[in-house]
Amino acid sequence: RVFSTPVGMPTSYVQLEIVADQKSVEHLIGILSQLGFEGFWEDDASLKCFMKKERWSATILDEIYSIAQTVSRSSSSPAPRITTQIIEDQNWNEKWEKTIQPIQVTERIVISPTWHNYTPSAGQLLLTIDPKMSFGTGYHETTRLMLRLMEKHVKPGMRLLDIGTGTGILAIAGVKLGATSALGIDNDEWSYTNAKENIFLNHVERQMRIVHGELSSLQPEVFDMIVANIQRNVIEPLLEEMVKHLIRNGILLLSGLLNTDRTPILAALHSTGLNTIEELAENEWIAIAVRP
Protein backbone atom coordinates (compact mmCIF):
# COMPACT_ATOMS: atom_id res chain seq x y z
CA ARG A 1 0.00 0.00 0.00
CA VAL A 2 1.76 3.14 -1.21
CA PHE A 3 0.76 6.51 0.21
CA SER A 4 3.65 8.52 -1.20
CA THR A 5 7.29 8.08 -1.96
CA PRO A 6 10.35 10.29 -1.61
CA VAL A 7 10.96 12.01 -4.93
CA GLY A 8 13.64 14.18 -6.48
CA MET A 9 17.41 13.81 -6.56
CA PRO A 10 19.02 10.86 -4.75
CA THR A 11 19.58 11.64 -1.08
CA SER A 12 19.94 9.88 2.28
CA TYR A 13 16.83 9.17 4.36
CA VAL A 14 16.02 7.92 7.81
CA GLN A 15 13.61 5.00 7.56
CA LEU A 16 11.32 4.70 10.55
CA GLU A 17 9.62 1.30 10.68
CA ILE A 18 6.55 0.78 12.86
CA VAL A 19 5.02 -2.62 13.54
CA ALA A 20 1.51 -2.19 14.92
CA ASP A 21 -2.08 -3.29 14.40
CA GLN A 22 -4.03 -1.80 11.49
CA LYS A 23 -6.08 0.60 13.59
CA SER A 24 -2.99 2.10 15.22
CA VAL A 25 -1.28 2.45 11.84
CA GLU A 26 -4.26 4.37 10.44
CA HIS A 27 -4.02 6.85 13.33
CA LEU A 28 -0.25 7.17 13.11
CA ILE A 29 -0.12 7.95 9.38
CA GLY A 30 -2.10 11.17 9.76
CA ILE A 31 -0.04 12.33 12.72
CA LEU A 32 3.38 11.42 11.30
CA SER A 33 2.70 13.18 8.01
CA GLN A 34 2.71 16.45 9.99
CA LEU A 35 6.19 15.84 11.42
CA GLY A 36 8.08 16.18 8.14
CA PHE A 37 8.04 12.65 6.76
CA GLU A 38 8.07 12.73 2.98
CA GLY A 39 6.95 9.22 2.15
CA PHE A 40 5.03 6.27 3.55
CA TRP A 41 4.99 2.62 2.55
CA GLU A 42 2.63 0.16 4.20
CA ASP A 43 2.60 -3.59 3.69
CA ASP A 44 1.10 -6.44 5.69
CA ALA A 45 4.01 -6.41 8.13
CA SER A 46 4.72 -2.77 8.96
CA LEU A 47 4.52 0.92 8.14
CA LYS A 48 7.73 2.50 6.81
CA CYS A 49 8.13 6.27 7.02
CA PHE A 50 10.89 8.28 5.33
CA MET A 51 12.48 11.58 6.34
CA LYS A 52 15.55 13.31 4.93
CA LYS A 53 18.56 12.56 7.11
CA GLU A 54 19.39 16.22 7.69
CA ARG A 55 15.93 16.85 9.18
CA TRP A 56 16.06 13.92 11.59
CA SER A 57 16.81 14.38 15.29
CA ALA A 58 16.58 12.56 18.62
CA THR A 59 13.82 15.00 19.60
CA ILE A 60 11.65 13.81 16.70
CA LEU A 61 12.21 10.19 17.71
CA ASP A 62 11.20 10.97 21.31
CA GLU A 63 8.04 12.65 20.02
CA ILE A 64 7.21 9.61 17.88
CA TYR A 65 7.59 7.25 20.84
CA SER A 66 5.24 9.47 22.85
CA ILE A 67 2.68 9.57 20.02
CA ALA A 68 2.84 5.79 19.56
CA GLN A 69 2.26 5.18 23.26
CA THR A 70 -0.74 7.55 23.26
CA VAL A 71 -2.27 5.82 20.22
CA SER A 72 -1.67 2.43 21.80
CA ARG A 73 -3.40 3.40 25.06
CA SER A 74 -6.40 4.90 23.24
CA SER A 75 -6.94 1.74 21.18
CA SER A 76 -6.08 -0.82 23.89
CA SER A 77 -3.57 -2.33 21.45
CA PRO A 78 -0.05 -3.59 22.13
CA ALA A 79 2.59 -0.86 22.01
CA PRO A 80 3.95 -0.41 18.46
CA ARG A 81 7.51 -1.62 17.83
CA ILE A 82 9.67 1.14 16.36
CA THR A 83 13.05 0.82 14.66
CA THR A 84 15.12 3.24 12.57
CA GLN A 85 17.86 2.89 9.99
CA ILE A 86 19.70 5.11 7.54
CA ILE A 87 18.93 4.52 3.87
CA GLU A 88 21.85 5.89 1.88
CA ASP A 89 21.67 7.69 -1.47
CA GLN A 90 19.29 6.01 -3.89
CA ASN A 91 17.34 6.96 -6.96
CA TRP A 92 14.00 6.82 -5.20
CA ASN A 93 11.90 7.38 -8.30
CA GLU A 94 13.56 4.49 -10.12
CA LYS A 95 13.39 2.20 -7.07
CA TRP A 96 9.67 2.92 -6.52
CA GLU A 97 8.74 2.67 -10.19
CA LYS A 98 10.12 -0.86 -10.33
CA THR A 99 7.55 -1.92 -7.72
CA ILE A 100 4.54 -0.58 -9.68
CA GLN A 101 3.57 -2.86 -12.54
CA PRO A 102 0.40 -3.00 -14.66
CA ILE A 103 -2.41 -4.57 -12.66
CA GLN A 104 -5.62 -6.18 -13.89
CA VAL A 105 -8.42 -5.11 -11.57
CA THR A 106 -11.24 -6.95 -13.37
CA GLU A 107 -11.45 -8.93 -16.59
CA ARG A 108 -12.08 -5.61 -18.30
CA ILE A 109 -10.16 -2.95 -16.34
CA VAL A 110 -6.34 -2.72 -16.35
CA ILE A 111 -4.28 0.01 -14.66
CA SER A 112 -0.81 0.73 -16.01
CA PRO A 113 1.75 3.32 -14.89
CA THR A 114 3.11 5.59 -17.59
CA TRP A 115 6.55 3.97 -17.56
CA HIS A 116 5.16 0.65 -18.88
CA ASN A 117 4.01 0.22 -22.47
CA TYR A 118 1.01 -1.99 -21.81
CA THR A 119 -1.01 -3.07 -24.83
CA PRO A 120 -4.59 -3.90 -23.85
CA SER A 121 -6.25 -6.94 -25.35
CA ALA A 122 -9.57 -6.74 -27.17
CA GLY A 123 -12.30 -5.46 -24.88
CA GLN A 124 -9.95 -4.28 -22.11
CA LEU A 125 -10.28 -0.79 -20.68
CA LEU A 126 -6.84 0.70 -19.97
CA LEU A 127 -6.31 3.37 -17.31
CA THR A 128 -2.88 4.99 -17.68
CA ILE A 129 -1.78 6.64 -14.45
CA ASP A 130 1.31 8.62 -13.46
CA PRO A 131 0.81 8.33 -9.70
CA LYS A 132 3.70 10.48 -8.47
CA MET A 133 2.84 11.18 -4.80
CA SER A 134 -0.93 10.76 -5.16
CA PHE A 135 -2.88 7.73 -4.07
CA GLY A 136 -4.45 5.55 -6.75
CA THR A 137 -2.18 3.05 -8.44
CA GLY A 138 -4.56 0.09 -8.22
CA TYR A 139 -2.31 -1.60 -5.70
CA HIS A 140 -4.62 -0.83 -2.81
CA GLU A 141 -7.74 -2.86 -2.13
CA THR A 142 -10.04 0.15 -1.89
CA THR A 143 -9.17 1.36 -5.39
CA ARG A 144 -9.89 -2.08 -6.79
CA LEU A 145 -13.16 -2.38 -4.85
CA MET A 146 -14.37 0.98 -6.12
CA LEU A 147 -13.52 0.13 -9.72
CA ARG A 148 -15.43 -3.15 -9.43
CA LEU A 149 -18.50 -1.34 -8.16
CA MET A 150 -18.16 1.32 -10.84
CA GLU A 151 -17.86 -1.26 -13.60
CA LYS A 152 -21.23 -2.61 -12.49
CA HIS A 153 -23.10 0.62 -11.74
CA VAL A 154 -21.82 3.29 -14.17
CA LYS A 155 -24.38 3.75 -16.93
CA PRO A 156 -23.99 5.66 -20.22
CA GLY A 157 -24.83 9.35 -19.88
CA MET A 158 -24.15 9.61 -16.14
CA ARG A 159 -22.65 12.72 -14.54
CA LEU A 160 -20.05 11.65 -11.95
CA LEU A 161 -18.45 13.38 -8.97
CA ASP A 162 -15.24 11.99 -7.43
CA ILE A 163 -14.55 13.38 -3.95
CA GLY A 164 -10.88 13.20 -2.90
CA THR A 165 -9.89 12.35 -6.44
CA GLY A 166 -6.14 11.82 -5.84
CA THR A 167 -4.69 10.67 -9.17
CA GLY A 168 -8.12 11.07 -10.74
CA ILE A 169 -8.27 7.35 -11.43
CA LEU A 170 -11.92 6.83 -10.44
CA ALA A 171 -13.20 9.84 -12.36
CA ILE A 172 -11.18 8.78 -15.42
CA ALA A 173 -12.56 5.24 -15.11
CA GLY A 174 -16.09 6.66 -14.90
CA VAL A 175 -15.71 8.42 -18.24
CA LYS A 176 -14.15 5.37 -19.89
CA LEU A 177 -17.03 3.25 -18.57
CA GLY A 178 -19.55 5.54 -20.23
CA ALA A 179 -20.19 8.58 -18.02
CA THR A 180 -20.85 11.72 -20.06
CA SER A 181 -18.89 13.90 -17.64
CA ALA A 182 -16.85 13.62 -14.47
CA LEU A 183 -15.71 16.14 -11.89
CA GLY A 184 -12.86 15.37 -9.51
CA ILE A 185 -12.30 17.46 -6.39
CA ASP A 186 -9.37 17.35 -3.97
CA ASN A 187 -8.10 19.76 -1.32
CA ASP A 188 -4.49 18.64 -1.88
CA GLU A 189 -2.66 20.79 -4.43
CA TRP A 190 -0.32 17.98 -5.48
CA SER A 191 -3.28 15.68 -6.17
CA TYR A 192 -5.01 18.45 -8.11
CA THR A 193 -1.97 18.85 -10.38
CA ASN A 194 -1.42 15.11 -10.76
CA ALA A 195 -5.08 14.44 -11.60
CA LYS A 196 -5.03 17.12 -14.31
CA GLU A 197 -1.98 15.46 -15.88
CA ASN A 198 -3.65 12.05 -15.82
CA ILE A 199 -6.75 13.42 -17.55
CA PHE A 200 -4.65 14.29 -20.58
CA LEU A 201 -2.76 10.99 -20.44
CA ASN A 202 -6.10 9.22 -20.82
CA HIS A 203 -7.52 11.63 -23.43
CA VAL A 204 -10.62 12.46 -21.38
CA GLU A 205 -9.95 16.17 -20.94
CA ARG A 206 -13.14 17.10 -22.82
CA GLN A 207 -15.36 15.13 -20.43
CA MET A 208 -13.50 15.87 -17.19
CA ARG A 209 -12.56 18.74 -14.97
CA ILE A 210 -10.66 18.93 -11.69
CA VAL A 211 -11.35 21.37 -8.85
CA HIS A 212 -8.88 22.23 -6.09
CA GLY A 213 -10.87 22.70 -2.91
CA GLU A 214 -13.46 21.30 -0.54
CA LEU A 215 -16.85 19.78 -1.36
CA SER A 216 -18.48 22.87 0.17
CA SER A 217 -16.84 25.03 -2.52
CA LEU A 218 -18.79 23.34 -5.35
CA GLN A 219 -21.62 25.07 -7.14
CA PRO A 220 -25.10 23.63 -6.34
CA GLU A 221 -25.00 21.08 -9.18
CA VAL A 222 -26.20 17.49 -8.96
CA PHE A 223 -24.73 14.20 -10.17
CA ASP A 224 -26.02 10.74 -11.05
CA MET A 225 -23.14 9.07 -9.21
CA ILE A 226 -20.79 10.21 -6.44
CA VAL A 227 -17.69 8.20 -5.52
CA ALA A 228 -15.54 8.77 -2.44
CA ASN A 229 -12.55 6.61 -1.58
CA ILE A 230 -11.54 8.33 1.64
CA GLN A 231 -11.49 7.51 5.35
CA ARG A 232 -14.66 7.07 7.42
CA ASN A 233 -13.86 10.06 9.64
CA VAL A 234 -13.85 12.22 6.48
CA ILE A 235 -16.87 10.58 4.85
CA GLU A 236 -19.32 10.80 7.75
CA PRO A 237 -19.32 14.62 8.19
CA LEU A 238 -19.79 15.01 4.42
CA LEU A 239 -22.72 12.62 3.94
CA GLU A 240 -25.51 15.21 4.12
CA GLU A 241 -23.63 17.46 1.72
CA MET A 242 -23.04 14.52 -0.64
CA VAL A 243 -26.77 13.79 -0.70
CA LYS A 244 -27.45 17.42 -1.71
CA HIS A 245 -25.30 16.86 -4.81
CA LEU A 246 -26.96 13.55 -5.69
CA ILE A 247 -29.99 13.24 -7.97
CA ARG A 248 -33.12 11.70 -6.48
CA ASN A 249 -32.36 8.15 -7.63
CA GLY A 250 -28.57 8.57 -7.78
CA ILE A 251 -25.96 6.20 -6.42
CA LEU A 252 -23.17 6.80 -3.91
CA LEU A 253 -20.09 4.53 -3.82
CA LEU A 254 -17.90 4.63 -0.71
CA SER A 255 -14.63 3.01 0.31
CA GLY A 256 -11.48 3.77 2.26
CA LEU A 257 -13.33 1.76 4.89
CA LEU A 258 -12.07 -1.04 7.12
CA ASN A 259 -14.16 -4.01 8.25
CA THR A 260 -14.23 -2.36 11.67
CA ASP A 261 -15.86 0.71 10.11
CA ARG A 262 -18.83 -1.24 8.80
CA THR A 263 -21.22 -0.90 11.74
CA PRO A 264 -20.70 2.84 12.36
CA ILE A 265 -20.72 3.78 8.66
CA LEU A 266 -23.92 1.81 8.02
CA ALA A 267 -25.53 3.59 10.97
CA ALA A 268 -24.42 6.97 9.60
CA LEU A 269 -25.74 6.10 6.14
CA HIS A 270 -29.09 5.00 7.54
CA SER A 271 -29.47 8.17 9.59
CA THR A 272 -28.81 10.19 6.42
CA GLY A 273 -31.59 8.37 4.58
CA LEU A 274 -29.31 6.21 2.44
CA ASN A 275 -30.04 2.54 1.75
CA THR A 276 -27.37 -0.07 1.06
CA ILE A 277 -27.70 -1.87 -2.28
CA GLU A 278 -24.35 -3.67 -2.43
CA GLU A 279 -21.22 -4.38 -0.40
CA LEU A 280 -17.85 -5.73 -1.53
CA ALA A 281 -14.86 -6.77 0.56
CA GLU A 282 -11.20 -7.56 -0.01
CA ASN A 283 -8.94 -8.49 2.89
CA GLU A 284 -9.74 -6.05 5.72
CA TRP A 285 -11.27 -3.42 3.42
CA ILE A 286 -14.88 -2.87 2.31
CA ALA A 287 -16.77 -0.79 -0.24
CA ILE A 288 -20.47 0.09 -0.10
CA ALA A 289 -22.99 1.21 -2.73
CA VAL A 290 -26.03 3.15 -1.46
CA ARG A 291 -29.02 5.08 -2.79
CA PRO A 292 -31.28 7.71 -1.22
Secondary structure, DSSP 8 states (H G I E B T S, - for coil): -EEE---SS-EEEEEEEEE--HHHHHHHHHHHGGGT--EEEE-SS-EEEEEEGGG--HHHHHHHHHHHHHHHHHHT----EEEEEEEEEE-HHHHHHTT---EE-SSSEEEEETTS-----TT-EEEEE--TTSS-SS-SHHHHHHHHHHHHH--TT-EEEEET-TTSHHHHHHHHTT-SEEEEEES-HHHHHHHHHHHHHTT-TTTEEEEES-GGGS-S--EEEEEEES-HHHHHHHHHHHHHTEEEEEEEEEEEEEGGGHHHHHHHHHHTT-EEEEEEEETTEEEEEEE-
